[in-house]
């Protein structure tokens, strides 16, 4: 996609390229982030940039634990938090800790494509399971996928690429299913948890299932994806909790992360309630959804994240994605997310660019249907 974008840009210029392929947050970080960063970089304190416990600064973990406790029916302590190099680093730490070779991890389709690599990194076996047509959980499919080798199920809500939020009813149903099995970890990847619309909320899995682990980052919430700061939270009611936390802390080190970035840990300590201006993302979403539907595209309105997952007019989404490139439009084929027949659009671009692209989307669909 990058190479295709560069080629189109060279021909028509950046102004006429409509690149909706990357989920790179384009909003500026909140003012509070900039102020805190400036304050900390002005300090001249011994050891400010040195090593700390591998799980992270105790004070940082304590504040995060307190914040999570306020929104759940569980009480977390600093011991239940491990600071990580983003959510991707956190997921690899979790999988390194819990997986033996050939242990199975259930991943729901469509999925964030790098999940497959993360499981493979730690010699796990990937079990792909279809969701419903509206991308909600299909508990029957999940139940049929569970075997004696199932070690974990990985969910992502709000979901990349669909923007789907799994409802409390769905999470409760999943929890009841898992309670009937031997110990299976429920891992929730939540980097988009604060990027939600229409006053919706993401249910906290800690309220439904004991053997649960949350991994998240501040990449999208604060628009600081390149700073690689996130954390793992372990349900304090998890069985073998202390063993699990010790394993996570050790894995954080031996995978080469050692610890999460010291400066970023201190920056985010006072920003747990801070996030980017979601009204901008929501307005972009609404403009895109309205315009694409009027042009004849079929799609569900995303409840969170900053992606649209559109149905391709051809079951081979690669063919239509290539057709869109003739109109200087770059999107990502759904095949890469495990759901052929769809394509993903990222709206981490300006409102002006979105509006300018809509006639092109309409023209591209009309011409494709004439073939």
RAURCOR-V363548 format. One record per residue. RES is the residue in one small letter. PHI is phi in degrees with one decimal (NA if undefined). NEAR is the number of other C-alpha atoms within 10 Angstrom. D_FIRST is the distance of its C-alpha to the first C-alpha in Angstrom with 2 decimals. Layout:
RES PHI NEAR D_FIRST
RES PHI NEAR D_FIRST
This chain:
x NA 14 0.00
x -63.6 11 3.80
x -65.4 8 5.47
x -62.9 15 5.04
x -63.6 19 6.08
x -64.6 13 8.64
x -66.4 12 9.86
x -66.3 22 10.52
x -59.7 17 12.01
x -64.7 11 14.21
x -83.5 12 15.52
x -113.2 11 16.24
x 90.4 12 16.34
x -62.2 14 14.87
x -60.8 8 17.49
x -100.4 16 16.24
x -98.0 21 12.52
x -110.4 24 12.10
x -98.3 27 9.20
x -114.1 22 10.07
x -90.6 21 7.21
x -99.4 18 9.08
x -93.5 19 12.66
x -99.1 18 14.10
x -53.7 21 17.65
x -106.6 14 18.48
x -74.4 18 22.20
x -69.4 13 24.62
x -59.2 19 26.50
x -58.0 17 29.91
x -56.8 13 32.78
x -61.1 16 34.55
x -64.5 21 31.84
x -61.7 12 32.19
x -66.2 11 35.95
x -66.6 18 36.13
x -62.2 16 33.86
x -62.1 12 36.07
x -61.4 11 39.17
x -72.2 15 38.21
x -74.1 11 37.11
x -85.5 9 40.50
x -75.6 9 42.41
x -125.4 8 44.11
x -119.3 8 45.03
x -60.6 7 45.67
x 77.8 8 43.21
x -60.6 14 40.74
x -117.5 10 37.81
x -91.7 9 39.30
x -64.8 14 38.89
x -139.3 15 39.76
x -51.0 14 40.18
x -60.1 19 37.06
x -80.7 27 36.66
x 113.9 23 36.59
x -61.5 20 39.22
x -56.3 16 41.82
x -66.1 13 42.15
x -62.4 19 38.43
x -65.1 25 38.43
x -64.9 17 41.66
x -69.3 18 40.34
x -65.9 23 37.22
x -60.2 20 39.56
x -63.6 14 41.85
x -65.2 15 39.09
x -66.8 18 37.94
x -59.9 15 41.59
x -67.0 11 42.23
x -108.2 13 39.72
x -133.8 15 40.76
x -94.4 12 44.00
x -117.9 14 43.67
x -114.6 16 44.72
x -97.2 23 42.41
x -117.7 18 43.49
x -58.6 19 41.74
x -63.4 18 42.03
x -85.4 22 39.62
x -118.4 28 36.73
x -124.0 29 34.61
x -73.9 32 32.43
x -134.4 31 29.04
x -83.1 22 26.00
x 76.1 24 23.98
x -70.7 24 23.62
x -62.4 20 21.47
x -62.0 25 24.36
x -61.7 29 26.80
x -63.9 26 25.46
x -66.4 21 25.68
x -63.5 28 29.18
x -63.0 24 30.25
x -66.7 23 29.09
x -61.2 23 30.66
x -74.0 20 33.83
x -97.3 16 34.33
x -92.1 19 32.99
x -99.6 15 35.08
x -52.6 10 33.58
x 76.0 16 32.70
x -62.4 19 33.22
x -99.0 23 31.15
x -122.5 28 28.74
x -82.6 21 28.09
x -123.3 22 24.62
x -90.4 24 24.20
x -97.1 19 21.60
x -73.9 25 19.18
x -135.2 24 18.46
x -68.1 18 16.31
x -58.1 15 14.56
x -73.8 12 16.03
x -55.7 18 19.50
x -61.7 17 19.64
x -68.5 13 19.31
x -62.8 20 21.84
x -65.8 23 24.39
x -64.0 15 23.92
x -53.7 12 24.50
x -117.9 20 28.00
x 63.3 17 28.91
x -83.8 23 28.76
x -110.0 20 28.25
x -88.1 19 25.65
x -117.3 16 27.15
x -91.2 18 24.80
x -130.2 21 26.62
x -74.9 19 25.84
x -90.8 18 26.55
x -72.3 12 28.25
x -60.8 8 26.79
x -91.7 10 26.73
x 75.2 18 25.04
x -75.8 15 28.42
x -68.0 23 29.90
x -106.9 17 31.54
x -64.5 18 34.37
x -63.8 11 35.69
x -61.8 15 32.50
x -65.4 21 32.49
x -59.5 14 36.18
x -69.0 9 35.74
x -85.9 15 33.07
x -74.8 19 35.39
x -132.7 12 37.27
x -60.7 11 39.59
x -93.8 14 36.66
x -68.7 23 34.64
x -104.5 23 34.36
x -157.7 23 31.96
x -123.0 21 29.92
x -108.0 18 26.86
x -116.0 21 26.20
x -139.2 24 23.81
x -143.4 23 25.34
x -57.5 26 24.03
x -88.0 26 21.29
x -107.0 24 17.56
x -111.1 28 16.09
x -91.7 30 19.24
x 78.8 24 21.25
x -74.4 24 24.27
x -106.1 25 27.28
x -74.7 20 29.59
x -72.4 16 33.07
x -55.2 16 36.22
x -63.0 10 37.52
x -65.7 16 34.53
x -66.0 19 34.73
x -62.3 16 38.49
x -62.7 15 38.19
x -65.3 22 35.77
x -62.3 19 38.17
x -62.8 13 41.15
x -64.6 14 39.46
x -70.0 21 38.68
x -64.4 14 42.23
x -84.2 9 43.60
x -101.9 13 41.79
x -64.7 12 42.38
x -60.7 16 40.61
x -124.6 19 36.91
x -79.0 20 34.85
x -102.2 24 32.91
x -106.2 23 29.98
x -112.5 22 28.41
x -91.4 23 25.14
x -128.4 20 25.58
x -67.2 25 23.33
x -104.5 24 23.25
x -57.1 23 26.98
x -92.5 22 27.93
x -97.8 24 25.17
x -130.6 23 27.15
x -125.9 17 28.50
x 58.0 8 31.70
x 61.7 6 33.90
x -80.7 13 32.54
x -134.5 18 32.82
x -90.2 19 31.28
x -64.7 20 34.17
x -86.0 17 34.95
x -65.5 22 35.10
x -61.3 25 37.98
x -76.8 17 40.21
x -122.1 19 39.76
x -149.6 21 39.41
x -70.4 20 40.94
x -82.0 24 38.74
x -126.4 24 35.70
x -136.2 23 33.32
x -108.3 25 31.05
x -127.8 27 28.20
x -151.2 25 26.58
x -148.2 28 25.36
x -101.1 26 25.79
x -56.7 21 22.13
x -91.9 24 21.78
x -59.8 23 25.53
x -111.9 24 26.02
x 58.6 19 22.55
x -131.6 21 22.86
x -56.1 18 19.89
x -75.4 10 20.19
x -84.8 16 23.88
x 53.2 18 23.50
x -130.4 26 26.60
x -159.7 26 27.50
x -158.5 26 30.24
x -106.9 29 31.52
x -120.6 26 34.45
x -103.6 27 36.73
x -58.8 22 39.03
x -63.5 21 42.50
x -95.2 15 43.95
x -64.3 17 41.79
x -70.4 13 43.92
x 54.3 10 44.07
x -57.8 16 42.46
x -63.3 14 43.85
x -63.3 10 42.71
x -62.0 17 39.21
x -65.4 21 39.05
x -61.5 15 40.47
x -65.2 16 37.85
x -63.3 25 35.01
x -64.7 23 36.52
x -65.9 17 36.95
x -62.2 22 33.42
x -56.8 27 32.07
x -79.2 16 33.93
x -75.1 11 33.57
x -76.7 12 29.79
x 100.8 9 29.82
x -72.4 16 29.11
x 67.4 20 32.91
x -156.8 21 32.79
x -69.2 29 30.58
x -53.1 21 30.51
x -61.0 17 34.07
x -62.2 16 33.47
x -67.3 20 30.93
x -58.0 21 33.33
x -72.2 17 36.01
x -65.3 20 33.93
x -77.8 22 32.94
x -54.2 17 36.52
x -99.0 15 37.73
x -118.9 16 34.61
x -63.7 14 34.66
x -104.5 10 35.30
x -100.0 16 32.92
x -155.9 19 29.51
x -68.1 19 27.32
x -74.8 15 28.33
x -68.8 15 27.18
x -60.6 10 28.60
x -67.7 13 25.71
x -62.0 23 23.13
x -65.9 21 25.54
x -65.4 13 26.05
x -60.9 20 22.36
x -56.9 26 22.21
x -65.0 13 25.33
x -64.4 14 24.25
x -64.7 21 20.99
x -60.6 20 22.89
x -61.8 13 25.74
x -65.6 19 23.75
x -70.3 19 21.55
x -65.7 14 24.69
x -65.1 12 26.61
x -80.0 18 24.03
x 108.9 13 24.56
x -83.5 17 21.79
x -108.7 16 22.98
x -161.6 17 22.08
x -94.0 16 24.00
x -71.5 18 24.51
x -67.1 23 23.08
x -91.6 26 25.94
x -159.9 28 24.08
x 61.3 29 20.87
x -136.2 28 18.49
x -134.2 26 16.46
x -113.6 27 17.24
x -115.9 25 16.91
x -97.3 23 17.58
x -78.6 19 19.08
x -77.4 23 17.47
x -70.6 17 20.15
x -128.4 15 19.47
x -58.9 12 19.81
x -84.9 15 16.98
x -62.4 22 14.17
x -62.1 20 11.68
x -65.3 14 13.93
x -72.4 21 13.90
x -60.7 21 10.20
x -66.9 17 10.19
x -63.8 17 13.36
x -62.0 20 12.12
x -65.1 19 9.93
x -66.4 12 13.45
x -107.0 18 14.50
x 64.9 24 11.92
x -109.2 24 10.60
x -111.8 26 7.18
x -134.0 20 8.00
x -110.0 23 7.58
x -64.2 27 9.90
x -65.9 25 13.22
x -54.8 17 13.73
x -65.8 18 11.88
x -102.7 22 14.55
x 83.7 18 17.32
x -133.8 19 17.97
x -60.3 18 17.09
x 88.3 19 17.78
x -135.4 28 16.01
x -146.4 25 12.83
x -103.2 27 12.33
x -117.2 23 12.58
x -97.5 23 13.12
x -105.0 26 16.05
x -90.6 22 16.02
x -136.9 20 16.24
x -68.8 14 19.51
x -60.4 17 21.78
x -61.1 9 22.05
x -66.7 16 18.37
x -62.3 20 18.57
x -61.8 14 21.75
x -68.7 13 20.48
x -79.7 22 17.59
x -60.5 19 20.06
x -61.6 14 21.70
x -68.4 18 18.43
x -59.0 19 17.66
x -64.1 18 21.29
x -63.6 13 21.25
x -66.0 20 18.22
x -68.1 18 19.99
x -62.2 13 23.31
x -68.3 10 22.23
x -66.9 14 20.56
x -69.5 9 23.84
x -80.2 6 25.86
x -65.4 5 24.41
